[in-house]
Amino acid sequence: MNEINWDGLFSDQAKNMIPSPIRELLPYTKKPGVISFAGGNPDPLIFPVAEFAAASVVLGRRGMEVLQYGATEGYEPLKTFISNWMAPRMGRVTGLDEMLITTGSQQGMDLLCATLINPGDAIVVEDPTYPGAIHTMRNRGARFITIPCDSEGMMVDLLPAKLKAAHDDGISVKFIYTIVNFQNPSGAVLSARRRKKLLEIASEFGILIFEDDPYGHLRFEGEDEPSIFSMDTSARVVYACSFSKILAPGVRVAWIAGDPRIIRKMVLVKQGVDMCTSVVAQALVTQYCEEGHLDGFLPKIIKHYSKKCEGMAEAFMKHLPPDVEYKAPKGGFFFWLRVPGIDTKELFLKAVERGVAFVNGPAFFANGGGGDCLRTCFTFASQSDLDEGAARLALAIKDMRSK
Ligand SMILES: Cc1ncc(COP(=O)(O)O)c(C=O)c1O
């Protein structure tokens, strides 16, 4: 019998896949005694377990419908709820043909890439950006044009020159990916001026904008900026949001909104991927939302996470050396730190020895960089672990500097 030649069998895509840097860190973060500031996990202690369990009445009431295969486009009562609930953010009630329910925003991202990206096409991403997006986009054969971020988010003024250079090189740029609110990982909010400018630039170059907004509802202070979707009059913005951070990631229910023509194409891709997002999960989420629990839960998690964010800020202030740069975010899940002169991949190993974990900077840079940066998540650790974790991180930095 011949040996299986796996390399000969794997597709080019499979051969070129690289593991998700955050998922690869999981075994380290699960070591006994390690305080994890790594994954972007909500705090399970605040999950609305009782209210969600009560939503299961829908299985008795509508069991014959929700235990059946559902429409690829999504469960209509949920789409109706979302389009009304989101109207203030979207600037209007979006039509049902402008929305697709997805199995997490991660799937929305993949469907969008499958719809738009041929191998070698480019996507503009923020530097740093969400590693899950880099992963999906790379799997679909995209190359990256990176634009740095500052405290106002993507530095959009740098964009036209890069887009022009790509055009001159014959590279087809399909869309700009931006995490507009409490960006993962930088925590920045894209300013209103830059949102407007981004739209103008996208229009000038004839490309789309993918506005990813899983953290927008988690604002601790200040006023919301208008979504780019709400400013757009030319159907060039595709907007994604998810129940993962505002309810629970285990439901794997999210949505993506945009022009009916692009939604239709994504529906066709999804038909071949999972046919539909779990109808049971969608019906439970709908029942929970229609009972008014989502509106009740949001202020509760905002208060909870805002306190944790303060706890991490205080702990960093107390323990970290003064040259470590960071800024407390006004919402979301993350702190983004720069530790001058330190390779954070090496620091990670020292930190795990000391009993604390984070995600190192390079994971967030599509074309390399970020060697002295790292991300910490404040939602998961208890208040006392926030303090202890910061103290351990400070010791690990000290270990590195005294090498
Ligand atoms: C910016 C961003 N987009 C999308 C996702 C994926 O979320 P979901 O759980 O809805 O797939 C995440 C998850 O952390 C994220 O941070």
The ligand as an SDF file (V2000), in Angstrom:
LIG
                    3D

 16 16  0  0  0  0  0  0  0  0999 V2000
  -12.7820   43.0470   15.8020 C   0  0  0  0  0  0  0  0  0  0  0  0
  -13.4430   41.7250   15.8480 C   0  0  0  0  0  0  0  0  0  0  0  0
  -14.1950   41.3300   14.8140 N   0  0  0  0  0  0  0  0  0  0  0  0
  -14.8030   40.1470   14.7960 C   0  0  0  0  0  0  0  0  0  0  0  0
  -14.6630   39.2610   15.8520 C   0  0  0  0  0  0  0  0  0  0  0  0
  -15.3260   37.9070   15.7580 C   0  0  0  0  0  0  0  0  0  0  0  0
  -16.4120   37.8370   16.6030 O   0  0  0  0  0  0  0  0  0  0  0  0
  -17.4880   36.6730   16.5680 P   0  0  0  0  0  0  0  0  0  0  0  0
  -17.4270   36.0140   17.8940 O   0  0  0  0  0  0  0  0  0  0  0  0
  -18.7990   37.3800   16.3180 O   0  0  0  0  0  0  0  0  0  0  0  0
  -17.1640   35.7410   15.4390 O   0  0  0  0  0  0  0  0  0  0  0  0
  -13.8910   39.6260   16.9640 C   0  0  0  0  0  0  0  0  0  0  0  0
  -13.7040   38.6960   18.0910 C   0  0  0  0  0  0  0  0  0  0  0  0
  -12.9700   38.8960   19.0110 O   0  0  0  0  0  0  0  0  0  0  0  0
  -13.2710   40.8990   16.9620 C   0  0  0  0  0  0  0  0  0  0  0  0
  -12.5110   41.3160   17.9890 O   0  0  0  0  0  0  0  0  0  0  0  0
  1  2  1  0
  2  3  1  0
  2 15  2  0
  3  4  2  0
  4  5  1  0
  5  6  1  0
  5 12  2  0
  6  7  1  0
  7  8  1  0
  8  9  2  0
  8 10  1  0
  8 11  1  0
 12 13  1  0
 12 15  1  0
 13 14  2  0
 15 16  1  0
M  END
$$$$
